[in-house]
Amino acid sequence: MASIDLDKVLDKAWADKSLPEILAAPVAALKGVSDRDGELLKEAFGVKTVADLADLKYVRWAQALATLDTSAK
């Protein structure tokens, strides 16, 4: 089972929300992602929510490539 420290990845306002609320949240709910970053992601890729970002094919492709890179481990 995967786990994550929500305080490290979420803006403080979202740290106590449920997982469905977080996935439906704007990407600016992620720590380090500004509202402007969110606007740019929406313009470029149609990403509006955390779930949209997670499902973005380019993110999945990059994760797959990183997983294949055994030299980084």
PyMOL Python script that loads the backbone (N, CA, C, O; Angstrom):
from pymol import cmd

cmd.read_pdbstr("""\
ATOM      1  N   MET A   1       0.840  -1.177   0.000  1.00  0.00           N
ATOM      2  CA  MET A   1       0.000   0.000   0.000  1.00  0.00           C
ATOM      3  C   MET A   1       0.886   1.241   0.000  1.00  0.00           C
ATOM      4  O   MET A   1       1.823   1.348   0.790  1.00  0.00           O
ATOM      5  N   ALA A   2       0.579   2.170  -0.889  1.00  0.00           N
ATOM      6  CA  ALA A   2       1.354   3.406  -0.988  1.00  0.00           C
ATOM      7  C   ALA A   2       0.931   4.394   0.085  1.00  0.00           C
ATOM      8  O   ALA A   2      -0.226   4.425   0.503  1.00  0.00           O
ATOM      9  N   SER A   3       1.884   5.194   0.520  1.00  0.00           N
ATOM     10  CA  SER A   3       1.569   6.246   1.474  1.00  0.00           C
ATOM     11  C   SER A   3       2.348   7.493   1.088  1.00  0.00           C
ATOM     12  O   SER A   3       3.346   7.429   0.371  1.00  0.00           O
ATOM     13  N   ILE A   4       1.866   8.628   1.581  1.00  0.00           N
ATOM     14  CA  ILE A   4       2.511   9.900   1.263  1.00  0.00           C
ATOM     15  C   ILE A   4       2.268  10.860   2.417  1.00  0.00           C
ATOM     16  O   ILE A   4       1.199  10.851   3.029  1.00  0.00           O
ATOM     17  N   ASP A   5       3.247  11.673   2.705  1.00  0.00           N
ATOM     18  CA  ASP A   5       3.119  12.696   3.742  1.00  0.00           C
ATOM     19  C   ASP A   5       2.435  13.899   3.105  1.00  0.00           C
ATOM     20  O   ASP A   5       3.072  14.666   2.384  1.00  0.00           O
ATOM     21  N   LEU A   6       1.148  14.066   3.367  1.00  0.00           N
ATOM     22  CA  LEU A   6       0.363  15.117   2.722  1.00  0.00           C
ATOM     23  C   LEU A   6       0.883  16.508   3.038  1.00  0.00           C
ATOM     24  O   LEU A   6       0.751  17.414   2.215  1.00  0.00           O
ATOM     25  N   ASP A   7       1.471  16.695   4.211  1.00  0.00           N
ATOM     26  CA  ASP A   7       2.015  17.995   4.566  1.00  0.00           C
ATOM     27  C   ASP A   7       3.165  18.409   3.646  1.00  0.00           C
ATOM     28  O   ASP A   7       3.433  19.598   3.477  1.00  0.00           O
ATOM     29  N   LYS A   8       3.840  17.427   3.057  1.00  0.00           N
ATOM     30  CA  LYS A   8       4.972  17.718   2.183  1.00  0.00           C
ATOM     31  C   LYS A   8       4.548  18.013   0.751  1.00  0.00           C
ATOM     32  O   LYS A   8       5.300  18.640   0.005  1.00  0.00           O
ATOM     33  N   VAL A   9       3.367  17.576   0.357  1.00  0.00           N
ATOM     34  CA  VAL A   9       2.973  17.722  -1.050  1.00  0.00           C
ATOM     35  C   VAL A   9       1.779  18.642  -1.278  1.00  0.00           C
ATOM     36  O   VAL A   9       1.482  19.002  -2.417  1.00  0.00           O
ATOM     37  N   LEU A  10       1.095  19.023  -0.203  1.00  0.00           N
ATOM     38  CA  LEU A  10      -0.099  19.853  -0.363  1.00  0.00           C
ATOM     39  C   LEU A  10       0.060  21.205   0.297  1.00  0.00           C
ATOM     40  O   LEU A  10       0.748  21.340   1.309  1.00  0.00           O
ATOM     41  N   ASP A  11      -0.579  22.199  -0.278  1.00  0.00           N
ATOM     42  CA  ASP A  11      -0.705  23.499   0.360  1.00  0.00           C
ATOM     43  C   ASP A  11      -1.430  23.284   1.687  1.00  0.00           C
ATOM     44  O   ASP A  11      -2.287  22.406   1.788  1.00  0.00           O
ATOM     45  N   LYS A  12      -1.100  24.063   2.686  1.00  0.00           N
ATOM     46  CA  LYS A  12      -1.665  23.873   4.029  1.00  0.00           C
ATOM     47  C   LYS A  12      -3.186  23.830   4.035  1.00  0.00           C
ATOM     48  O   LYS A  12      -3.773  23.094   4.828  1.00  0.00           O
ATOM     49  N   ALA A  13      -3.829  24.590   3.182  1.00  0.00           N
ATOM     50  CA  ALA A  13      -5.289  24.640   3.152  1.00  0.00           C
ATOM     51  C   ALA A  13      -5.913  23.312   2.719  1.00  0.00           C
ATOM     52  O   ALA A  13      -7.097  23.078   2.959  1.00  0.00           O
ATOM     53  N   TRP A  14      -5.137  22.459   2.095  1.00  0.00           N
ATOM     54  CA  TRP A  14      -5.668  21.191   1.571  1.00  0.00           C
ATOM     55  C   TRP A  14      -5.225  19.972   2.370  1.00  0.00           C
ATOM     56  O   TRP A  14      -5.725  18.874   2.127  1.00  0.00           O
ATOM     57  N   ALA A  15      -4.315  20.129   3.304  1.00  0.00           N
ATOM     58  CA  ALA A  15      -3.721  18.996   4.012  1.00  0.00           C
ATOM     59  C   ALA A  15      -4.727  18.176   4.817  1.00  0.00           C
ATOM     60  O   ALA A  15      -4.490  16.992   5.059  1.00  0.00           O
ATOM     61  N   ASP A  16      -5.829  18.766   5.231  1.00  0.00           N
ATOM     62  CA  ASP A  16      -6.804  18.026   6.038  1.00  0.00           C
ATOM     63  C   ASP A  16      -8.020  17.575   5.237  1.00  0.00           C
ATOM     64  O   ASP A  16      -9.003  17.114   5.816  1.00  0.00           O
ATOM     65  N   LYS A  17      -7.964  17.703   3.925  1.00  0.00           N
ATOM     66  CA  LYS A  17      -9.094  17.327   3.067  1.00  0.00           C
ATOM     67  C   LYS A  17      -9.056  15.833   2.755  1.00  0.00           C
ATOM     68  O   LYS A  17      -8.025  15.176   2.905  1.00  0.00           O
ATOM     69  N   SER A  18     -10.190  15.318   2.321  1.00  0.00           N
ATOM     70  CA  SER A  18     -10.273  13.910   1.933  1.00  0.00           C
ATOM     71  C   SER A  18      -9.604  13.712   0.573  1.00  0.00           C
ATOM     72  O   SER A  18      -9.405  14.669  -0.175  1.00  0.00           O
ATOM     73  N   LEU A  19      -9.263  12.475   0.265  1.00  0.00           N
ATOM     74  CA  LEU A  19      -8.630  12.183  -1.017  1.00  0.00           C
ATOM     75  C   LEU A  19      -9.512  12.601  -2.200  1.00  0.00           C
ATOM     76  O   LEU A  19      -8.998  13.197  -3.147  1.00  0.00           O
ATOM     77  N   PRO A  20     -10.814  12.313  -2.185  1.00  0.00           N
ATOM     78  CA  PRO A  20     -11.645  12.787  -3.308  1.00  0.00           C
ATOM     79  C   PRO A  20     -11.630  14.316  -3.450  1.00  0.00           C
ATOM     80  O   PRO A  20     -11.649  14.829  -4.569  1.00  0.00           O
ATOM     81  N   GLU A  21     -11.596  15.041  -2.336  1.00  0.00           N
ATOM     82  CA  GLU A  21     -11.532  16.498  -2.396  1.00  0.00           C
ATOM     83  C   GLU A  21     -10.204  16.959  -2.986  1.00  0.00           C
ATOM     84  O   GLU A  21     -10.164  17.898  -3.781  1.00  0.00           O
ATOM     85  N   ILE A  22      -9.120  16.299  -2.597  1.00  0.00           N
ATOM     86  CA  ILE A  22      -7.795  16.659  -3.099  1.00  0.00           C
ATOM     87  C   ILE A  22      -7.703  16.390  -4.598  1.00  0.00           C
ATOM     88  O   ILE A  22      -7.186  17.222  -5.344  1.00  0.00           O
ATOM     89  N   LEU A  23      -8.190  15.255  -5.038  1.00  0.00           N
ATOM     90  CA  LEU A  23      -8.128  14.925  -6.461  1.00  0.00           C
ATOM     91  C   LEU A  23      -8.958  15.880  -7.304  1.00  0.00           C
ATOM     92  O   LEU A  23      -8.626  16.132  -8.462  1.00  0.00           O
ATOM     93  N   ALA A  24     -10.032  16.413  -6.735  1.00  0.00           N
ATOM     94  CA  ALA A  24     -10.888  17.372  -7.439  1.00  0.00           C
ATOM     95  C   ALA A  24     -10.393  18.808  -7.300  1.00  0.00           C
ATOM     96  O   ALA A  24     -10.934  19.720  -7.925  1.00  0.00           O
ATOM     97  N   ALA A  25      -9.369  19.006  -6.483  1.00  0.00           N
ATOM     98  CA  ALA A  25      -8.843  20.355  -6.217  1.00  0.00           C
ATOM     99  C   ALA A  25      -8.072  20.881  -7.418  1.00  0.00           C
ATOM    100  O   ALA A  25      -7.578  20.107  -8.238  1.00  0.00           O
ATOM    101  N   PRO A  26      -7.972  22.202  -7.518  1.00  0.00           N
ATOM    102  CA  PRO A  26      -7.110  22.769  -8.557  1.00  0.00           C
ATOM    103  C   PRO A  26      -5.658  22.378  -8.293  1.00  0.00           C
ATOM    104  O   PRO A  26      -5.279  22.115  -7.152  1.00  0.00           O
ATOM    105  N   VAL A  27      -4.852  22.341  -9.346  1.00  0.00           N
ATOM    106  CA  VAL A  27      -3.468  21.899  -9.188  1.00  0.00           C
ATOM    107  C   VAL A  27      -2.679  22.796  -8.241  1.00  0.00           C
ATOM    108  O   VAL A  27      -1.648  22.374  -7.717  1.00  0.00           O
ATOM    109  N   ALA A  28      -3.134  24.009  -8.013  1.00  0.00           N
ATOM    110  CA  ALA A  28      -2.466  24.900  -7.059  1.00  0.00           C
ATOM    111  C   ALA A  28      -2.581  24.383  -5.629  1.00  0.00           C
ATOM    112  O   ALA A  28      -1.946  24.932  -4.728  1.00  0.00           O
ATOM    113  N   ALA A  29      -3.376  23.341  -5.402  1.00  0.00           N
ATOM    114  CA  ALA A  29      -3.428  22.717  -4.080  1.00  0.00           C
ATOM    115  C   ALA A  29      -2.122  21.987  -3.775  1.00  0.00           C
ATOM    116  O   ALA A  29      -1.824  21.703  -2.614  1.00  0.00           O
ATOM    117  N   LEU A  30      -1.351  21.686  -4.805  1.00  0.00           N
ATOM    118  CA  LEU A  30      -0.056  21.037  -4.622  1.00  0.00           C
ATOM    119  C   LEU A  30       0.980  22.072  -4.204  1.00  0.00           C
ATOM    120  O   LEU A  30       1.052  23.158  -4.779  1.00  0.00           O
ATOM    121  N   LYS A  31       1.767  21.735  -3.216  1.00  0.00           N
ATOM    122  CA  LYS A  31       2.798  22.645  -2.713  1.00  0.00           C
ATOM    123  C   LYS A  31       3.758  22.996  -3.848  1.00  0.00           C
ATOM    124  O   LYS A  31       4.263  22.124  -4.555  1.00  0.00           O
ATOM    125  N   GLY A  32       3.991  24.281  -4.000  1.00  0.00           N
ATOM    126  CA  GLY A  32       4.917  24.737  -5.023  1.00  0.00           C
ATOM    127  C   GLY A  32       4.282  25.031  -6.371  1.00  0.00           C
ATOM    128  O   GLY A  32       4.961  25.516  -7.276  1.00  0.00           O
ATOM    129  N   VAL A  33       3.000  24.751  -6.523  1.00  0.00           N
ATOM    130  CA  VAL A  33       2.300  25.042  -7.768  1.00  0.00           C
ATOM    131  C   VAL A  33       1.442  26.286  -7.533  1.00  0.00           C
ATOM    132  O   VAL A  33       0.533  26.278  -6.703  1.00  0.00           O
ATOM    133  N   SER A  34       1.738  27.341  -8.266  1.00  0.00           N
ATOM    134  CA  SER A  34       1.011  28.593  -8.084  1.00  0.00           C
ATOM    135  C   SER A  34      -0.281  28.598  -8.894  1.00  0.00           C
ATOM    136  O   SER A  34      -0.506  27.737  -9.744  1.00  0.00           O
ATOM    137  N   ASP A  35      -1.114  29.576  -8.612  1.00  0.00           N
ATOM    138  CA  ASP A  35      -2.333  29.739  -9.412  1.00  0.00           C
ATOM    139  C   ASP A  35      -1.967  29.976 -10.873  1.00  0.00           C
ATOM    140  O   ASP A  35      -2.637  29.467 -11.771  1.00  0.00           O
ATOM    141  N   ARG A  36      -0.911  30.744 -11.114  1.00  0.00           N
ATOM    142  CA  ARG A  36      -0.465  30.999 -12.489  1.00  0.00           C
ATOM    143  C   ARG A  36       0.003  29.712 -13.158  1.00  0.00           C
ATOM    144  O   ARG A  36      -0.293  29.476 -14.330  1.00  0.00           O
ATOM    145  N   ASP A  37       0.732  28.879 -12.418  1.00  0.00           N
ATOM    146  CA  ASP A  37       1.136  27.574 -12.957  1.00  0.00           C
ATOM    147  C   ASP A  37      -0.101  26.783 -13.371  1.00  0.00           C
ATOM    148  O   ASP A  37      -0.132  26.156 -14.430  1.00  0.00           O
ATOM    149  N   GLY A  38      -1.119  26.826 -12.514  1.00  0.00           N
ATOM    150  CA  GLY A  38      -2.368  26.129 -12.817  1.00  0.00           C
ATOM    151  C   GLY A  38      -3.018  26.653 -14.081  1.00  0.00           C
ATOM    152  O   GLY A  38      -3.529  25.877 -14.888  1.00  0.00           O
ATOM    153  N   GLU A  39      -3.002  27.973 -14.261  1.00  0.00           N
ATOM    154  CA  GLU A  39      -3.568  28.567 -15.477  1.00  0.00           C
ATOM    155  C   GLU A  39      -2.804  28.098 -16.711  1.00  0.00           C
ATOM    156  O   GLU A  39      -3.401  27.790 -17.742  1.00  0.00           O
ATOM    157  N   LEU A  40      -1.485  28.048 -16.598  1.00  0.00           N
ATOM    158  CA  LEU A  40      -0.661  27.617 -17.726  1.00  0.00           C
ATOM    159  C   LEU A  40      -0.893  26.147 -18.057  1.00  0.00           C
ATOM    160  O   LEU A  40      -0.949  25.774 -19.229  1.00  0.00           O
ATOM    161  N   LEU A  41      -1.027  25.312 -17.029  1.00  0.00           N
ATOM    162  CA  LEU A  41      -1.324  23.895 -17.271  1.00  0.00           C
ATOM    163  C   LEU A  41      -2.683  23.728 -17.952  1.00  0.00           C
ATOM    164  O   LEU A  41      -2.851  22.877 -18.826  1.00  0.00           O
ATOM    165  N   LYS A  42      -3.640  24.545 -17.543  1.00  0.00           N
ATOM    166  CA  LYS A  42      -4.971  24.489 -18.165  1.00  0.00           C
ATOM    167  C   LYS A  42      -4.889  24.904 -19.626  1.00  0.00           C
ATOM    168  O   LYS A  42      -5.462  24.251 -20.498  1.00  0.00           O
ATOM    169  N   GLU A  43      -4.169  26.002 -19.891  1.00  0.00           N
ATOM    170  CA  GLU A  43      -4.030  26.473 -21.274  1.00  0.00           C
ATOM    171  C   GLU A  43      -3.298  25.463 -22.153  1.00  0.00           C
ATOM    172  O   GLU A  43      -3.710  25.206 -23.285  1.00  0.00           O
ATOM    173  N   ALA A  44      -2.226  24.898 -21.639  1.00  0.00           N
ATOM    174  CA  ALA A  44      -1.386  24.013 -22.441  1.00  0.00           C
ATOM    175  C   ALA A  44      -1.956  22.615 -22.610  1.00  0.00           C
ATOM    176  O   ALA A  44      -1.881  22.032 -23.691  1.00  0.00           O
ATOM    177  N   PHE A  45      -2.532  22.076 -21.527  1.00  0.00           N
ATOM    178  CA  PHE A  45      -2.926  20.671 -21.542  1.00  0.00           C
ATOM    179  C   PHE A  45      -4.361  20.403 -21.119  1.00  0.00           C
ATOM    180  O   PHE A  45      -4.792  19.250 -21.114  1.00  0.00           O
ATOM    181  N   GLY A  46      -5.106  21.435 -20.765  1.00  0.00           N
ATOM    182  CA  GLY A  46      -6.475  21.233 -20.308  1.00  0.00           C
ATOM    183  C   GLY A  46      -6.563  20.692 -18.893  1.00  0.00           C
ATOM    184  O   GLY A  46      -7.607  20.187 -18.483  1.00  0.00           O
ATOM    185  N   VAL A  47      -5.473  20.795 -18.144  1.00  0.00           N
ATOM    186  CA  VAL A  47      -5.417  20.283 -16.770  1.00  0.00           C
ATOM    187  C   VAL A  47      -6.075  21.294 -15.838  1.00  0.00           C
ATOM    188  O   VAL A  47      -5.661  22.452 -15.772  1.00  0.00           O
ATOM    189  N   LYS A  48      -7.103  20.847 -15.117  1.00  0.00           N
ATOM    190  CA  LYS A  48      -7.803  21.718 -14.176  1.00  0.00           C
ATOM    191  C   LYS A  48      -7.641  21.246 -12.734  1.00  0.00           C
ATOM    192  O   LYS A  48      -7.637  22.062 -11.812  1.00  0.00           O
ATOM    193  N   THR A  49      -7.507  19.936 -12.533  1.00  0.00           N
ATOM    194  CA  THR A  49      -7.490  19.373 -11.183  1.00  0.00           C
ATOM    195  C   THR A  49      -6.241  18.526 -10.964  1.00  0.00           C
ATOM    196  O   THR A  49      -5.504  18.207 -11.896  1.00  0.00           O
ATOM    197  N   VAL A  50      -6.032  18.176  -9.702  1.00  0.00           N
ATOM    198  CA  VAL A  50      -4.933  17.275  -9.354  1.00  0.00           C
ATOM    199  C   VAL A  50      -5.098  15.949 -10.103  1.00  0.00           C
ATOM    200  O   VAL A  50      -4.119  15.391 -10.599  1.00  0.00           O
ATOM    201  N   ALA A  51      -6.316  15.453 -10.185  1.00  0.00           N
ATOM    202  CA  ALA A  51      -6.572  14.194 -10.903  1.00  0.00           C
ATOM    203  C   ALA A  51      -6.238  14.333 -12.384  1.00  0.00           C
ATOM    204  O   ALA A  51      -5.679  13.412 -12.980  1.00  0.00           O
ATOM    205  N   ASP A  52      -6.575  15.476 -12.984  1.00  0.00           N
ATOM    206  CA  ASP A  52      -6.230  15.700 -14.391  1.00  0.00           C
ATOM    207  C   ASP A  52      -4.719  15.642 -14.594  1.00  0.00           C
ATOM    208  O   ASP A  52      -4.236  15.049 -15.558  1.00  0.00           O
ATOM    209  N   LEU A  53      -3.983  16.262 -13.680  1.00  0.00           N
ATOM    210  CA  LEU A  53      -2.523  16.257 -13.783  1.00  0.00           C
ATOM    211  C   LEU A  53      -1.982  14.839 -13.671  1.00  0.00           C
ATOM    212  O   LEU A  53      -1.104  14.446 -14.440  1.00  0.00           O
ATOM    213  N   ALA A  54      -2.494  14.075 -12.726  1.00  0.00           N
ATOM    214  CA  ALA A  54      -2.042  12.694 -12.539  1.00  0.00           C
ATOM    215  C   ALA A  54      -2.336  11.836 -13.758  1.00  0.00           C
ATOM    216  O   ALA A  54      -1.612  10.883 -14.047  1.00  0.00           O
ATOM    217  N   ASP A  55      -3.405  12.180 -14.475  1.00  0.00           N
ATOM    218  CA  ASP A  55      -3.816  11.390 -15.628  1.00  0.00           C
ATOM    219  C   ASP A  55      -3.224  11.896 -16.942  1.00  0.00           C
ATOM    220  O   ASP A  55      -3.443  11.297 -17.995  1.00  0.00           O
ATOM    221  N   LEU A  56      -2.489  12.978 -16.883  1.00  0.00           N
ATOM    222  CA  LEU A  56      -1.902  13.548 -18.085  1.00  0.00           C
ATOM    223  C   LEU A  56      -0.906  12.563 -18.697  1.00  0.00           C
ATOM    224  O   LEU A  56       0.022  12.111 -18.026  1.00  0.00           O
ATOM    225  N   LYS A  57      -1.102  12.241 -19.955  1.00  0.00           N
ATOM    226  CA  LYS A  57      -0.271  11.204 -20.585  1.00  0.00           C
ATOM    227  C   LYS A  57       1.208  11.536 -20.530  1.00  0.00           C
ATOM    228  O   LYS A  57       2.031  10.627 -20.421  1.00  0.00           O
ATOM    229  N   TYR A  58       1.571  12.798 -20.602  1.00  0.00           N
ATOM    230  CA  TYR A  58       2.984  13.162 -20.570  1.00  0.00           C
ATOM    231  C   TYR A  58       3.595  12.888 -19.198  1.00  0.00           C
ATOM    232  O   TYR A  58       4.763  12.514 -19.096  1.00  0.00           O
ATOM    233  N   VAL A  59       2.813  13.072 -18.162  1.00  0.00           N
ATOM    234  CA  VAL A  59       3.273  12.748 -16.809  1.00  0.00           C
ATOM    235  C   VAL A  59       3.467  11.239 -16.690  1.00  0.00           C
ATOM    236  O   VAL A  59       4.479  10.778 -16.161  1.00  0.00           O
ATOM    237  N   ARG A  60       2.502  10.477 -17.182  1.00  0.00           N
ATOM    238  CA  ARG A  60       2.618   9.005 -17.122  1.00  0.00           C
ATOM    239  C   ARG A  60       3.823   8.521 -17.926  1.00  0.00           C
ATOM    240  O   ARG A  60       4.550   7.631 -17.484  1.00  0.00           O
ATOM    241  N   TRP A  61       4.034   9.103 -19.101  1.00  0.00           N
ATOM    242  CA  TRP A  61       5.186   8.710 -19.914  1.00  0.00           C
ATOM    243  C   TRP A  61       6.494   9.010 -19.184  1.00  0.00           C
ATOM    244  O   TRP A  61       7.396   8.172 -19.154  1.00  0.00           O
ATOM    245  N   ALA A  62       6.598  10.195 -18.601  1.00  0.00           N
ATOM    246  CA  ALA A  62       7.817  10.565 -17.880  1.00  0.00           C
ATOM    247  C   ALA A  62       8.051   9.645 -16.686  1.00  0.00           C
ATOM    248  O   ALA A  62       9.189   9.262 -16.413  1.00  0.00           O
ATOM    249  N   GLN A  63       6.984   9.290 -15.972  1.00  0.00           N
ATOM    250  CA  GLN A  63       7.119   8.367 -14.838  1.00  0.00           C
ATOM    251  C   GLN A  63       7.591   6.999 -15.312  1.00  0.00           C
ATOM    252  O   GLN A  63       8.437   6.378 -14.669  1.00  0.00           O
ATOM    253  N   ALA A  64       7.055   6.528 -16.423  1.00  0.00           N
ATOM    254  CA  ALA A  64       7.465   5.228 -16.959  1.00  0.00           C
ATOM    255  C   ALA A  64       8.938   5.244 -17.348  1.00  0.00           C
ATOM    256  O   ALA A  64       9.666   4.293 -17.065  1.00  0.00           O
ATOM    257  N   LEU A  65       9.376   6.308 -17.989  1.00  0.00           N
ATOM    258  CA  LEU A  65      10.784   6.412 -18.362  1.00  0.00           C
ATOM    259  C   LEU A  65      11.686   6.457 -17.137  1.00  0.00           C
ATOM    260  O   LEU A  65      12.741   5.824 -17.118  1.00  0.00           O
ATOM    261  N   ALA A  66      11.278   7.201 -16.116  1.00  0.00           N
ATOM    262  CA  ALA A  66      12.072   7.275 -14.885  1.00  0.00           C
ATOM    263  C   ALA A  66      12.144   5.917 -14.202  1.00  0.00           C
ATOM    264  O   ALA A  66      13.173   5.565 -13.624  1.00  0.00           O
ATOM    265  N   THR A  67      11.070   5.161 -14.265  1.00  0.00           N
ATOM    266  CA  THR A  67      11.045   3.823 -13.663  1.00  0.00           C
ATOM    267  C   THR A  67      12.016   2.891 -14.399  1.00  0.00           C
ATOM    268  O   THR A  67      12.645   2.029 -13.784  1.00  0.00           O
ATOM    269  N   LEU A  68      12.130   3.068 -15.705  1.00  0.00           N
ATOM    270  CA  LEU A  68      13.044   2.228 -16.493  1.00  0.00           C
ATOM    271  C   LEU A  68      14.520   2.561 -16.242  1.00  0.00           C
ATOM    272  O   LEU A  68      15.400   1.742 -16.505  1.00  0.00           O
ATOM    273  N   ASP A  69      14.777   3.752 -15.739  1.00  0.00           N
ATOM    274  CA  ASP A  69      16.154   4.188 -15.511  1.00  0.00           C
ATOM    275  C   ASP A  69      16.705   3.565 -14.250  1.00  0.00           C
ATOM    276  O   ASP A  69      16.567   4.128 -13.164  1.00  0.00           O
ATOM    277  N   THR A  70      17.322   2.419 -14.380  1.00  0.00           N
ATOM    278  CA  THR A  70      17.890   1.727 -13.232  1.00  0.00           C
ATOM    279  C   THR A  70      19.189   2.362 -12.755  1.00  0.00           C
ATOM    280  O   THR A  70      19.610   2.127 -11.623  1.00  0.00           O
ATOM    281  N   SER A  71      19.826   3.161 -13.600  1.00  0.00           N
ATOM    282  CA  SER A  71      21.095   3.776 -13.209  1.00  0.00           C
ATOM    283  C   SER A  71      20.916   4.835 -12.127  1.00  0.00           C
ATOM    284  O   SER A  71      21.871   5.156 -11.420  1.00  0.00           O
ATOM    285  N   ALA A  72      19.714   5.383 -11.985  1.00  0.00           N
ATOM    286  CA  ALA A  72      19.464   6.428 -10.990  1.00  0.00           C
ATOM    287  C   ALA A  72      19.227   5.848  -9.598  1.00  0.00           C
ATOM    288  O   ALA A  72      19.087   6.595  -8.631  1.00  0.00           O
ATOM    289  N   LYS A  73      19.183   4.546  -9.495  1.00  0.00           N
ATOM    290  CA  LYS A  73      18.882   3.921  -8.202  1.00  0.00           C
ATOM    291  C   LYS A  73      20.097   3.332  -7.555  1.00  0.00           C
ATOM    292  O   LYS A  73      20.005   2.772  -6.463  1.00  0.00           O
TER     293      LYS A  73
END
""", "prot")
cmd.dss("prot")
cmd.show_as("cartoon", "prot")
cmd.util.cbc("prot")
cmd.orient("prot")
